[in-house]
Amino acid sequence: MTDYHVHIGQFDKAYYFADRVFFALKASGVDEVYFSSTTSCLYCSPKDLYEGVRGEVRDALSAATEIGIKAHALYWVVPDVRFSGISTEQTMGEIAYDGFKIHPRAQKWNFGDERIRSLAEEIFSYAEKHDKMILIHCDEDYPPTLFEPFIKAHPASLVQLAHCRPLFDTLHMLKTYPNTVCDSAMVSKESIARIQNEGFADRIRYGTDFPITHYRTIHPKADPTKEELKAFLLR
């Protein structure tokens, strides 16, 4: 089984250790994961953030090999890192990334900014040319239609619309662009059924947003400590 939406790294007050995340997923029957690092949401110097995440992802890939789970790293695109002078070519050349993660809410992507539009074009162009996937966080404030011009302009790029929000917009994208898929992370059974009934069952990817959503399902009002997270993943 493949989980197409997994996270490692710092999230609020918790740190999600890659080896424990991968071990828990493997124990649950998952043998392949696509992951990105939520450490990318920290606000610090772009260089420090880039180097920290790079080391974190490198260690995570090594841990996956030791555990025996196939892992695909997705580079979480942080505009400030790119604007600091670190090129996409450099990033993708230093780590064996299999694609990109774009979280427009976390990094407050403003498409009224020419630099943001240019960055989006750069990512889509690179992904299409080098056969890399793009995972986009979608919600009511940042619907998938924001990226429609880029998806349309790069039909050979595979784009995964996370969370299927809003559902109407997700269905529009699936109907209009064959290069789009969606995932089941934090998606209601009713929405999944609607997508299936519309004829797109084969374009729904299994995704859990693990361990963030799983932990918050059990402790919805808590910000887990490192000790609590360790106990949860090793239980």
N, C-alpha and C positions, 0 to 999 in steps of 0.2 A: 504494500500500500504506500502511496505517495501523499505526503502532506505538503501542499503548495504554499502554505502561509504560516511560517514559524518565526519566532524571534529569540534572540539572545541579547545579553547586555544589560545596561542600566535602565531601569524604568521606575520613575518616582524614587522611592526610598529603597527599592529592591534591586538586587543584581541577579540576573538569570544566567547561571553558569552553563556554558555550552555543553559540557560533558554530561551534566545532570539532565538538561533538557533533552538531549539526544538519547540518553539512556532510558528516560521515562517513555519517550515516544517508541523506541525500539521494543520495550517491554509491552507496549500496547499494540504491537503488530505493524508499526510503521517501519519500512525499510529504506525509505528515501525521503529527503526533506529539502525544501527551498527556504532558506532563512536569510534574515537581515538583522542588523544590530540596532536596537533602540537607543544605544549609547549615542547614536547620531543626533539625538534630540537635545543633547546637552549644549549649553551655551558657554563656550570658551573660545580660545583663539582657534581659528580655522586650522592652523598647522598642528596644534596639539590634538585637536579632535581627529583630524585625518590620521595622524600617526597612531593614536590610541585605537581607533577602530580598525585600522589596517592590521595591527598586531593581534587584536582580539579575533578578527576573522581568520587570520592565519592559524592561530591556536585552535579555533573551533574546527577548522578543516582537519587538522591533525587529530583532534579528539574524535571526530567522526570516523576517521580511518581506524583508530584503535578500538572503537566501540563496534565497528562493523556495520555502520549505517551510511548509505550514500548521501552526501550532502552537496547542495548547490548554493553557493553564496551569491546574494544579490547586493549590489552596491547601493546603499542608501544615499541618494543624491541630496547634498546640502549645498544650496546656492552659494553661501558665503565661502565654502571651501573652494568651489570652482572659481569664484570671483577673486580669490586670493592668489590665483595663478597656477593652481594645480589642475592640469589638463585631464580630460577624460581618457586620453591615450595613456598618460602616465598611470592613472588609477587602475585601468583595466590591464595594464602590463605588469603591475607589481603583485597583483593577487589574481588567482584563477577565478574571477567572477563569471557567473553564467548569466548575469543580467543586472537589471536596475530595479530599485525600489524608489518610488516617488510618493511622498506624503505631503501633499500641498497644504494641509491644515497645520501640521507640525512645524513646517518651515515657512508658513504664511506666503505661499506663492501668489504673487500679484501679476496677472497677465496684462495689466496696464503698463507694466515695466518692460521695456524693450529687452533688457538683459535677461529677464525670466523667459520671455518668448524665444530668445536666441538659445538659451540653455535647453529648453524643451526640444527645439529643433535639433540641436546638437545630439541630445540623448537618443531621440528617435532615429536620426540618421545613422548614428553609430550602431544602434541595436539592429537596424535593418541590414546594414552592410556586413555585420559580424555575427548575425544569427543569434542575438541575445534577446531574452524576454524582458518585458517591462511590467512590473507589478505596480498598480496605482491605487492608493487609498482613495475611496470615494465616499462621500456623504452628502447631506442635503446642502451644505454650504459650498462644497467642492465636488460637484457632480461630474461624472465622466465626460459630459458634453464639453467641459472646459478644454479637454484634450482632443476633441473631435477633429479640428483642422490638422493636427499632427498624425492622428490615426489614419485619417483619410489620405494624407500625403505620403504615408509610408505603409502601403498595404502588405508588405512582406514582413513587417514587424509584428511579433506576437504580443498582445497586450492583455494582461489579466486585470479585470476590474474587481477590486477587493470589496467585499461586503454587500455588493448589489444594491447600493443606495445612490440615489433614489431608484426604486424598482422600475418606474416608468422609463427613466433615462437609460437604465441598464438594458432593458428590453429593446429600446430604440437602437442602442449601439450594437447589440447582438444581431438584430434584424438587418442593420445597414452595413456592418463591417465584418466580413468573414474572419478577419485577423484578430477579433476580440473573443475572449472567454471571460468567465466570471468565477468567483470562488464562494465557498459556503461559509466562510468565517463570519460569525455573528449574524447569520441570516436565518430568519424564521422559517419554520416548516411550510407555512403558507406561501411565502415568497418563492421558496424552492419549488413547490408544487406548481406555482404559476409559471415559472420559467420552463419547467418540464412540459407543462400543457401547451406552451407556446411553440414547442418543438425544439428546444435547445438543451435537452438533457445531456447530450454528448459534449456540451460546451460549459458544463459546470465542473469546476475542479474542486476536489476535496481540500478544504483549508480550515484550520482550527484557531489561528492566532495564538497558539499555545506558546508559552504558558500564561500569557497575560489574561485572556478571557477565562480560562479554566480556573485560575486562582481567584479571580474576582467573582466568579460564580459561587465559589465556596465562601469567600470573604468579601462580599460586595462593597462594604464600607471601609475596608482596611487597606492601608498601604503596607504591604508585607516587608518585614525586616529580612536581612540576609539569612538569619537563623531560621525564621519561619519558612522561607522559601526552600532552604536546604531540607528541612524536615518534610515539607510537602512533596518534593521531588523524590526523596528517598524513602517515603513511607511504603 
